[in-house]
């Protein structure tokens, strides 16, 4: 895979993350629904090991919820791409 393919993939992923993340359902996912239905949702929210920098995909400081979600999706995509690209680069160096 060449750099052009990687850049094109990243551009497509960024566009999808930015424009489609605000359209995500606000309904709880399956795990959240089960936790609410069986009354242990509060236990899971109490003692978090890590504090989320963007809790519930709401970007701090932005009042427009759709824009905050879009920016959260964009940042998440870029962070995961960076981690994946970095790991791939390290593994490729070790292989050579």
C-alpha positions as CSV (number, residue, x, y, z in Angstrom):
1,X,0.0,0.0,0.0
2,X,1.5,3.3,-1.0
3,X,1.2,6.7,0.7
4,X,-1.5,7.9,-1.7
5,X,-3.8,5.0,-0.7
6,X,-3.2,5.7,3.0
7,X,-3.9,9.4,2.6
8,X,-7.1,8.8,0.5
9,X,-8.3,6.3,3.2
10,X,-7.7,8.8,5.9
11,X,-9.5,11.5,4.0
12,X,-12.5,9.2,3.5
13,X,-12.5,8.1,7.1
14,X,-12.3,11.8,8.3
15,X,-15.2,12.8,6.1
16,X,-17.3,9.9,7.2
17,X,-16.5,10.5,10.9
18,X,-17.2,14.2,10.7
19,X,-20.5,14.1,8.7
20,X,-22.0,10.8,9.8
21,X,-21.2,10.8,13.6
22,X,-23.9,13.5,14.3
23,X,-26.5,11.1,12.7
24,X,-25.7,8.4,15.2
25,X,-28.7,7.2,17.3
26,X,-29.1,8.8,20.7
27,X,-30.7,5.6,22.0
28,X,-28.6,3.4,24.3
29,X,-26.6,0.5,22.7
30,X,-27.4,-3.1,23.7
31,X,-25.0,-3.2,26.7
32,X,-26.4,0.1,28.1
33,X,-30.0,-1.1,27.7
34,X,-29.3,-4.3,29.6
35,X,-27.5,-2.4,32.3
36,X,-30.5,-0.1,32.7
37,X,-33.1,-2.8,32.5
38,X,-31.4,-4.9,35.2
39,X,-30.5,-1.9,37.5
40,X,-26.7,-2.0,37.4
41,X,-26.1,1.1,35.2
42,X,-25.2,3.2,38.3
43,X,-22.5,0.7,39.4
44,X,-20.8,1.0,36.1
45,X,-20.7,4.7,36.1
46,X,-19.3,5.1,39.6
47,X,-15.6,4.0,39.7
48,X,-14.2,4.6,36.3
49,X,-10.5,3.6,35.9
50,X,-9.9,6.3,33.2
51,X,-11.5,9.7,32.8
52,X,-12.7,10.2,29.3
53,X,-11.5,13.4,27.7
54,X,-14.7,13.6,25.6
55,X,-17.5,12.0,27.7
56,X,-20.5,10.8,25.7
57,X,-19.0,12.4,22.6
58,X,-19.8,15.9,23.8
59,X,-16.8,18.1,23.1
60,X,-16.2,20.4,26.1
61,X,-16.8,24.1,25.3
62,X,-19.1,23.6,22.3
63,X,-22.8,24.3,22.8
64,X,-23.9,22.9,19.5
65,X,-24.3,19.2,20.2
66,X,-24.2,18.1,16.6
67,X,-20.9,20.0,16.0
68,X,-19.5,18.7,19.2
69,X,-20.3,15.1,18.2
70,X,-18.8,15.7,14.7
71,X,-15.5,17.1,16.2
72,X,-15.4,14.2,18.6
73,X,-15.7,11.7,15.7
74,X,-13.0,13.6,13.8
75,X,-10.6,13.6,16.7
76,X,-11.3,10.0,17.5
77,X,-10.6,9.0,13.9
78,X,-7.3,11.0,13.8
79,X,-6.1,9.6,17.1
80,X,-6.8,6.0,16.1
81,X,-5.2,6.5,12.8
82,X,-2.1,8.0,14.5
83,X,-1.8,5.0,16.8
84,X,-2.3,2.5,14.0
85,X,0.2,4.3,11.7
86,X,2.7,4.5,14.5
87,X,2.4,0.9,15.4
88,X,2.7,-0.1,11.8
89,X,5.8,2.0,11.3
90,X,7.4,0.4,14.4
91,X,6.6,-3.1,13.3
92,X,7.9,-2.4,9.8
93,X,11.2,-1.1,11.2
94,X,11.5,-4.2,13.3
95,X,10.8,-6.4,10.3
96,X,13.5,-4.7,8.2
